[in-house]
Amino acid sequence: MSLSKFESMLKTNEVYFFDTSEFENIVEHYLNVGKHSLAKKALQLGLEQHPESINLKLLKVEVLVFDNEIEKAVNLLSDIEAIEPHNDEVFIQKATILSKHKKHKEAIDILKQSLEFVQDPVDVWAMIGMEYLYLDDYENARFNFAKCIDVDFEDYSSLYNIVYCFEMEENYEESINYLKAYLDKNPYSEVAWHQLGKQYYELDNFEEALKAFEYAVLIDDEFIGGYLEKAKSLENLKRYEEAIQNYLITLELDDPTAYAYIRIGECYNKLDIKETAIKYYKKAVYEDPLLDRGWLLLTDVYYADGNYHKAIYYINKALQIDDSNPMYWRKYADINIKLNFYEEAVKAFQMCVNLGDIDIEIYIALADVLLFLGEFETALDILLKAKKVYKNFAEIEYRLFGLFKINHKDDYAYSHLKKGLEIDFAHHEMIKDLFPSIYKDQETQNFISNFSLL
């Protein structure tokens, strides 16, 4: 009633009288729904009608802090504190200001002082817990959030924070013990069962995780998060048909997500039902065209089937979204080799190197394509760069041997052949595949034979 009266007043420019509690309710309503300009207007009018109202002044402090007008907030708070030094909201606002200045220890001290005066300490304990979280003091944070739970077993915000503290310490066993104790007292909490399942999941204990998620969805049969985690657990247990059914339930309960479509596609792919896998991958990229993972999975499934023309189409889609991902360029290069587009493969491998992917496989593959194209000098440069990073790799030494032989630099060539034989003698037959005429050369054969006698 007072809210509609206030909004009517704003429309007509008339001034109505409200008592302080009505103004407080109006301001708090607008703050809660994010209408800060209306909250400020109500505060202004409220303080004009009730200039001595401490509660309205405290609300103004809250608004000033939100607007980052800290100096004004501090000054107003000092005025309020002079009148009501033990007002619990004064302590809370002082702590909020200190926290904004990253003075978390001082904020904690202020909040602890306020516990002597507050009637309901739960909100203060929660604030203290958050300040300890800012300090990465997870033990003290847990201790304060646990106090909140003791008062209200359905304070799920505090429960999430307790679990978060355990997770940050990677103390999943203790988290499990805490949640089990909680469930002994509150066995019908789907949130707690869900969190318990997630802890087991982190420990790769998928059987126990599955049991916990099953309890969660038994208590609340519309709990999307429970079905999603249940499906993931079933997938890890290789129970793909059941996983699919649970992913499908999430699609029935809420708007479809690309993530669920991807997971369903992955399950069908693992069941070797490729056409259905492709159908769901396509649903995923239709739902979210910027989901590069969806395009990559389509690439992989067509690549595995030997359909390289479709594979190149889909990897191009992924690259259009993220052209700084060296893994995509690797895949692009590999597919181009399959399609005999060697110049494109060279560009792709060079992109990998430019993006910091200096795996030996990249250098070797790039050198081999250049060798195939007859670009011997470029291949040599690539291998010499690779040798600076990978000093004792026979794969590099044998290729350098062949390339230096092609360039008639026999001294260099045989020094690399010797190094390659020292690193891995048995692997020298790769020369036969890469440089067949050089391998058959009698001088090469004699060198290898003499080395084997040493």
Secondary structure, 3 states (H helix, E strand, C coil): CHHHHHHHHHHHCCCCCCCHHHHHHHHHHHHHCCCHHHHHHHHHHHHHHCCCCHHHHHHHHHHHHHCCCHHHHHHHHHHHHHHCCCCHHHHHHHHHHHHHCCCHHHHHHHHHHHCCCCCCCHHHHHHHHHHHHHCCCHHHHHHHHHHHHHHCCCCHHHHHHHHHHHHHCCCHHHHHHHHHHHHHHCCCCHHHHHHHHHHHHHCCCHHHHHHHHHHHHHHCCCCHHHHHHHHHHHHHCCCHHHHHHHHHHHHHHCCCCHHHHHHHHHHHHHCCCHHHHHHHHHHHHHHCCCCHHHHHHHHHHHHHCCCHHHHHHHHHHHHHHCCCCHHHHHHHHHHHHHCCCHHHHHHHHHHHHHCCCCCHHHHHHHHHHHHHCCCHHHHHHHHHHHHHHCCCCHHHHHHHHHHHHHCCCHHHHHHHHHHHHHHCHHHHHHHHHHCHHHHHCHHHHHHHHHHHHC
